[in-house]
């Protein structure tokens, strides 16, 4: 961490290019050609000759394959508007050398809308976009971009998808499958923000940050540091109705390993109505916060934090709760009466198109998140559907408004009820009596087989389950459940049911068995 301040200062450095003096005008892109009249390259050159606000409107669809890097946007403000990320992709040609896709100079402000941006590879900062100015992304897909660095005494790679040094606003966008990769410094190797990185104040609204990776691989005897697999927002963030899913953080092969925040690493965060799930941190036991690592007291409300992977728990430390949260392993310290800790939220594990501009994790039928939340004034979920959507048959929590916890709002059926599967989900009111859990079948009590398989059930329909083997943490599971264990010792399997109202079986069912070593 001793050089982190220097790294952030380096992000703010950029060459100030001379501004033009001509009057502003709009530029139209009419071809997917790499250069020439009507091309994106020609339009960007045109904006560099002007000093007033400019707009580049891209009217063609398909793919613009860039054979060399574009000139930076340095006179502005500048807006680049495309026909939509499904209609147009701007990418680096496979045969081209490495370069980032867009660069924005200092002190101008820029916005991008309706584009997919992919294939950018940049040294150190911002594989897809680097901005030294305030930046707004709307309806953007940033995918398969990389910031990469290696060698030297100290090396750092930040922001595989995007880096900004001013205010960064991301709306209705998907930042997915980007990488920040740093390798082999002789002293300190640092990687941060596989998807989003830098020292900008971040605003993330109705967006998805998923499957990004920040990886620091050092040499033996040196330091490997990695922070923020999905998001590194050192100056803090406001996150509303967004999904942070499946991001990874890795620190490896150094004497000192430290990684924190598989989903996000940030200063103060104000997070509302969001889902943070299935993120991971790996650092040979020195990882913190598989889903979240927030360095300042941060209000989190109406949010799901679940399914931590790798070395860390859901959260690195306990955070301030604004109420109505679900924390699967209880590590976030949410202590309001409306919070639910140690309970699986009942999410579809597959991130997919459930409607709206960005992918989401749907709530499964019977999820404890349904009608358990408070929208805190929001009127739309991440998909743009109405929130709250209150099922009359489910009692709301005291102080709640019948909205669902997290980024996804299950829509209550209209009257008369539709025969669709969502509309006919059995969501009847119930009491606060916990369910009972039963193990139906397990392995032989003494066996050579290392792979154990368990079948179990609950006395209440639509229950979810949590399982643990030996002293491992409780994790969401389903029947049948399989786990490979070590030979030559006794093992203990436990499972507990959670009903649709969040009642947890206080006496988990358990099963003990012994796996013999061959020859033992």
Residue, then its C-alpha position, 0 to 999 in steps of 0.5 A: x500500500x505504500x505506493x498507492x498514493x503515487x499510483x493514483x497521482x499517476x492516473x491524473x497525469x496527461x498531456x494537455x493538447x492545444x485547443x482549437x478556436x473554430x465554431x462547434x458543429x456535429x459530426x456524423x459517422x456513416x461508414x464502418x471503415x477504419x478511416x476516410x470520409x464518414x469514418x469514426x476516425x475522421x470525426x474524432x480528428x474533426x472534433x480536435x480542431x474545434x473548441x466548443x461542444x461537439x457531438x459525434x453521431x454514429x448512424x451505421x451498425x455492425x463492427x468498426x474494426x480499428x487498425x491503429x489507435x484513435x486520436x484522443x478527444x481533447x477539445x470539448x465537451x464531446x458526446x459520442x452517440x451510437x445506435x445501441x450496443x447490440x447494433x454497433x461494436x467498436x473494437x481493435x482489429x485482431x491483427x492490430x498492435x495493442x492500444x486502448x479504444x478511447x482516450x479523453x484528455x483533461x478538463x473537457x468532459x465527455x459522454x458515450x452512449x449506445x455502443x459496445x467497446x471491446x478488445x482494447x489493451x493498454x499499458x497500465x490504465x484503462x484498456x477500453x477507455x481512459x479519461x482524464x476528465x469527467x466521464x458519463x457512460x450510458x447504455x454502454x457494453x464494455x467487454x474483453x478489454x485489458x490494462x496490463x503491466x509487467x516487470x520493473x521495480x514496481x508495476x501496476x495495472x488499473x481499470x481493465x474496462x475503464x479508468x477515469x480521474x474525474x467524476x465517473x457516471x455509469x448508467x444502464x451499462x454492462x462492464x463485463x469480462x475485462x481484466x487488469x493484469x500486473x506481473x513480475x515487478x522486483x519490488x511491488x506488483x499491484x492490480x486494481x479494478x478489473x472492470x472499473x478503476x481509478x480515483x474518480x467519484x463513481x456513480x453506478x445506476x441500474x448497471x451490471x459489473x460482472x466477471x471482471x478480473x484483477x490479478x497481481x502475480x509477483x516474483x518470489x520475495x516481493x509483494x503482490x497487491x490486488x484490490x477491487x476485482x470488479x470495481x476499485x473506486x478509491x474516492x467513493x461510490x454511489x451504487x443504486x439498483x445495480x448488480x456486481x456479480x462473479x468478479x475475481x481478485x487474485x494476488x499470487x507468488x509474492x512474499x507479501x500477498x494482500x487482496x481485498x474486495x472481489x466485487x468492489x474495493x472503495x472508500x465511502x459507499x452509499x449503496x441501495x437496492x443492489x445485488x452483490x453475489x458470487x464474487x471471489x478473492x484469492x491470496x493464499x489465505x490473505x484475502x478479505x471481503x470476497x464480495x465487498x471491502x469498504x474502507x470507510x463507514x458506508x451505509x448499505x440498504x435494501x441490498x443482497x450480499x451473498x455467495x462469497x467465493x475463495x478466501x474471503x467472507x461476504x464483507x471484510x469488516x462490519x458496515x453501517x446498515x441502513x436496514x432491509x439487507x440480506x447478508x448470507x454469511x453474516x460477516x457484514x454486521x448488518x444489525x438492524x431489525x429489518x436485516x437478515x443474516x446467515x440466510x441464503x437469499x434465493x437467487x437464480x445463480x445464472x446472470x442473464x437477460x431478465x428484461x431491461x438493458x442489463x443482465x440480472x440475477x432473478x429471485x427464485x420462487x419463495x425467495x426470502x427477499x420477496x416483499x421484504x425490502x424498502x425501496x427508499x423512494x426508488x420507483x424502478x428496479x434495475x430492469x426499469x420495472x415498477x418498484x415496489x411491486x407488492x404481493x398482497x398475500x405476503x406481510x411486509x416488514x415493519x417500516x417496509x413498503x413491500x419492495x424486494x431486497x436487491x436489484x431485481x423486483x419480482x412483479x406481482x400479478x395483476x388482477x385477474x391473475x395471469x396463468x404464467x409461472x411467475x404470476x402463479x407462484x405460491x406466496x401465501x402469508x405464514x407465521x414465523x415458525x422455523x422449518x425442520x430439516x431432514x437428511x434422507x440419504x447419505x454415504x456409508x458410515x464407513x467408506x473409501x469413497x471420497x465423494x459424499x452425496x446427500x439428499x435432504x428435505x424440509x417440512x415447509x415447501x419452497x424452503x432454501x437450504x444451507x450446508x456445511x462440511x466440517x468447519x467450513x462456512x455455511x453456504x447455499x446448497x440444493x439437494x442432492x449435495x455433493x462434496x469431496x473430502x479428505x481420506x483418513x478422517x471423520x467428517x460431519x455434514x450439516x444442513x439447515x432449511x430456511x423457509x420463504x419468510x426467512x425462518x431458519x431451522x435452529x437445529x440443523x440436521x447432521x450426518x457423520x461418517x468416516x472415509x478410510x485411507x487406502x491400506x488403512 
